[in-house]
Each structure stands twice: as C-alpha cells, then as structure tokens.
C-alpha cells in the first residue's frame, strides 16, 4: 500500500538525509505515504500537517516523490505548498531527533486517516 516507516543508515554508521547532510547518531525515521485527499497537500490538509509537524522537536523534511524534487522543511507552510503534492502523489518524510518515532507515527496517521478530523480538534 506504499506505506513504510524505517530507519536509514549509511555504511559508516552515520546517517545521511536526502539533502546530503550527515547526522551524528541514531536512526532516521523514513515514512512514505500515498496522498489520498482530493485536494492533495493544499489548504487545510497542508495546514494540519505543518501544525502537527511543528509540535515535534525533531527535524522533519518532506518531498514529493512523484516530482522528484528536493526535500523541504515540513514545518514551513510555504515550503510544503511549493511541493505541489496532489491526490495520488507519494510523499517521503525524513524525521531525525529525540521524538522521531512519535513524530513518524503521528504524521503517518494523518495521511492514513486522510486528514480526518480528530476528536477535540477545531
């Protein structure tokens, strides 16, 4: 179904993000999801995604696999909107930091639920 969450480590034991940056220790969380929302990752879904990503201390990037573009800061609404993610596109998140596992699970669930309203949300 196109979904996965996994760690990514190079041969030297140092992590590399798609941006080419080498990270010090631990495992980067990689999440790939198919965008099911009819408007893609625009307007409300993009806003919900960025707000959710911003709650975590980990560094989070997102890229549109279909377009082959570079990863952008997932905590910036302007950067996320520039990806032009539409319905049926596959995105990839790279998450690195102290709360990366929680961030991966939370953000993955947004895509799985098609950005459904959560109880207690506005």
C-alpha positions as CSV (number, residue, x, y, z in Angstrom):
1,X,0.0,0.0,0.0
2,X,3.0,2.3,-0.3
3,X,3.4,2.9,3.4
4,X,6.6,2.3,5.4
5,X,8.4,3.6,8.4
6,X,12.0,2.6,8.8
7,X,15.5,3.7,9.8
8,X,18.1,4.6,7.3
9,X,21.9,4.3,8.0
10,X,24.9,4.6,5.7
11,X,27.8,2.1,5.7
12,X,29.8,4.2,8.1
13,X,27.0,4.2,10.7
14,X,26.4,7.9,10.1
15,X,23.0,8.9,8.8
16,X,22.5,10.8,5.6
17,X,19.4,12.8,4.8
18,X,18.3,13.3,1.2
19,X,19.8,16.8,1.4
20,X,23.2,15.2,1.8
21,X,23.6,16.3,5.5
22,X,25.3,13.7,7.7
23,X,23.7,13.3,11.1
24,X,25.5,12.2,14.3
25,X,23.8,9.2,15.8
26,X,20.6,7.2,15.9
27,X,18.3,6.2,13.1
28,X,16.4,8.5,10.8
29,X,12.7,7.7,10.5
30,X,11.6,7.4,6.9
31,X,7.8,7.5,6.2
32,X,6.4,7.1,2.7
33,X,2.7,7.7,2.2
34,X,0.2,8.0,-0.7
35,X,-1.8,11.2,-0.6
36,X,-5.5,10.2,-0.8
37,X,-7.0,13.6,0.0
38,X,-8.9,15.0,-3.0
39,X,-7.1,18.4,-2.8
40,X,-3.7,16.8,-2.1
41,X,-1.5,18.5,0.4
42,X,-3.0,22.0,-0.1
43,X,-5.1,24.4,2.0
44,X,-6.5,22.7,5.1
45,X,-4.5,19.4,4.9
46,X,-1.2,21.3,4.5
47,X,-2.1,23.5,7.4
48,X,-2.9,20.5,9.6
49,X,0.2,18.7,8.5
50,X,2.5,21.7,9.3
51,X,0.9,22.3,12.6
52,X,1.3,18.7,13.6
53,X,5.0,18.6,12.4
54,X,5.7,21.8,14.3
55,X,4.8,20.1,17.6
56,X,7.9,17.9,17.5
57,X,11.4,18.8,18.3
58,X,12.8,16.5,15.6
59,X,13.9,17.9,12.2
60,X,11.4,16.9,9.6
61,X,11.6,17.2,5.8
62,X,9.1,16.3,3.2
63,X,9.4,15.7,-0.5
64,X,7.1,14.8,-3.4
65,X,8.5,11.5,-4.8
66,X,6.5,11.8,-8.0
67,X,8.0,15.2,-8.9
68,X,11.5,14.1,-7.8
69,X,12.1,17.5,-6.1
70,X,14.3,18.2,-3.2
71,X,13.1,17.8,0.4
72,X,11.8,20.9,2.2
73,X,11.2,21.9,5.8
74,X,7.9,20.2,6.8
75,X,7.4,22.9,9.5
76,X,7.0,25.6,6.9
77,X,3.6,26.0,5.2
78,X,5.2,27.9,2.3
79,X,7.7,25.2,1.7
80,X,5.1,22.4,1.9
81,X,2.8,24.3,-0.6
82,X,5.7,24.7,-3.1
83,X,5.8,20.9,-3.4
84,X,2.6,20.8,-5.4
85,X,1.5,17.5,-3.8
86,X,-1.7,16.3,-5.4
87,X,-4.1,13.4,-4.9
88,X,-2.3,10.1,-5.8
89,X,1.2,11.5,-5.2
90,X,3.6,9.7,-2.9
91,X,5.4,11.7,-0.3
92,X,8.5,10.9,1.8
93,X,9.2,12.2,5.3
94,X,12.6,12.1,6.8
95,X,12.5,12.6,10.6
96,X,15.5,12.9,12.9
97,X,15.6,13.8,16.6
98,X,14.7,12.8,20.1
99,X,11.0,12.3,19.3
100,X,11.3,11.0,15.8
101,X,9.3,7.8,16.4
102,X,6.4,9.7,17.8
103,X,6.6,12.2,15.0
104,X,6.7,9.4,12.4
105,X,3.6,7.7,13.9
106,X,1.6,10.9,14.2
107,X,2.4,12.2,10.8
108,X,1.8,8.8,9.1
109,X,-1.6,8.6,10.8
110,X,-2.6,12.0,9.3
111,X,-2.1,10.5,5.8
112,X,-3.7,7.1,6.6
113,X,-6.8,8.9,8.1
114,X,-7.0,11.2,5.0
115,X,-6.6,14.2,7.5
116,X,-9.9,13.2,9.2
117,X,-10.9,15.5,12.0
118,X,-9.7,14.2,15.3
119,X,-11.9,14.3,18.4
120,X,-11.4,17.6,20.2
121,X,-9.9,19.3,17.2
122,X,-11.4,22.6,15.8
